Amino acid sequence: MGRLLIENYIKQIKKEDIYNFGRQNDISLSNDEVDILYHYLQQNWQDLLYGNRDMVLKEMEKHFDNSKWVKMRNLFELYLGKYQGFL
């Protein structure tokens, strides 16, 4: 049931939500970067949460400069650790 809730939530996420989340966390994202994050989230959320996340993250990393990527990766690890018990 948890996966179904997460899937439904992810389907409702808009690109604007990604942009605003980045801004709230001091990460300035271009429209192209938002598009990339949106695509990976929609297509790979199961791998990011339950599967081979390292492969997906390595693929995503190619699209961002190092300082931005470090911030995003740290946020991902923070929230994954915080909510891992609920996944």
C-alpha positions as CSV (number, residue, x, y, z in Angstrom):
1,M,0.0,0.0,0.0
2,G,2.9,2.3,0.7
3,R,4.2,2.1,-2.9
4,L,0.7,2.9,-4.2
5,L,0.6,6.1,-2.1
6,I,4.0,7.1,-3.2
7,E,3.2,6.5,-6.8
8,N,0.0,8.5,-6.6
9,Y,1.9,11.4,-4.9
10,I,4.7,11.3,-7.6
11,K,2.1,11.4,-10.4
12,Q,0.8,14.7,-8.9
13,I,4.1,16.4,-8.7
14,K,4.5,19.3,-11.1
15,K,7.7,20.8,-12.5
16,E,6.9,24.0,-10.5
17,D,7.0,21.9,-7.3
18,I,10.5,20.7,-8.2
19,Y,11.6,24.3,-8.9
20,N,10.2,25.6,-5.7
21,F,11.7,22.8,-3.6
22,G,15.1,23.6,-5.1
23,R,14.7,27.3,-4.2
24,Q,13.6,26.5,-0.7
25,N,16.9,24.5,-0.3
26,D,19.2,27.1,-1.9
27,I,19.4,25.3,-5.3
28,S,18.8,27.4,-8.3
29,L,17.5,25.2,-11.1
30,S,17.2,26.1,-14.8
31,N,14.1,25.0,-16.7
32,D,16.2,22.3,-18.4
33,E,17.4,21.0,-15.0
34,V,13.8,20.9,-13.7
35,D,12.9,18.9,-16.8
36,I,15.7,16.5,-16.2
37,L,14.7,16.0,-12.5
38,Y,11.0,15.7,-13.4
39,H,11.8,13.0,-16.0
40,Y,14.0,11.0,-13.7
41,L,11.5,11.2,-10.9
42,Q,8.6,10.1,-13.0
43,Q,10.5,7.3,-14.8
44,N,12.8,6.0,-12.0
45,W,11.2,6.7,-8.6
46,Q,10.9,3.0,-7.9
47,D,14.6,2.5,-8.5
48,L,15.5,5.6,-6.5
49,L,13.5,4.3,-3.5
50,Y,13.7,0.6,-3.7
51,G,16.1,-0.5,-6.4
52,N,19.5,0.3,-7.9
53,R,19.5,4.0,-6.9
54,D,23.3,4.3,-7.4
55,M,22.9,3.6,-11.1
56,V,20.1,6.2,-11.5
57,L,22.0,8.8,-9.4
58,K,25.2,8.3,-11.4
59,E,23.2,8.8,-14.6
60,M,21.6,11.9,-13.3
61,E,24.8,13.4,-12.0
62,K,26.0,13.9,-15.6
63,H,23.4,16.6,-16.1
64,F,24.4,18.9,-13.3
65,D,27.5,20.9,-12.2
66,N,29.3,19.5,-9.2
67,S,28.3,22.0,-6.6
68,K,24.6,21.8,-7.5
69,W,24.8,18.0,-7.6
70,V,26.4,17.8,-4.2
71,K,23.5,19.8,-2.7
72,M,20.9,17.7,-4.4
73,R,22.6,14.4,-3.5
74,N,22.8,15.5,0.1
75,L,19.1,16.4,0.2
76,F,18.3,13.0,-1.3
77,E,20.3,11.2,1.3
78,L,18.8,13.3,4.1
79,Y,15.2,12.6,3.1
80,L,15.9,9.0,2.3
81,G,17.4,8.5,5.7
82,K,14.6,10.4,7.4
83,Y,11.8,8.5,5.7
84,Q,13.4,5.1,5.0
85,G,11.3,3.4,7.7
86,F,8.1,4.5,6.0
87,L,9.1,3.2,2.6
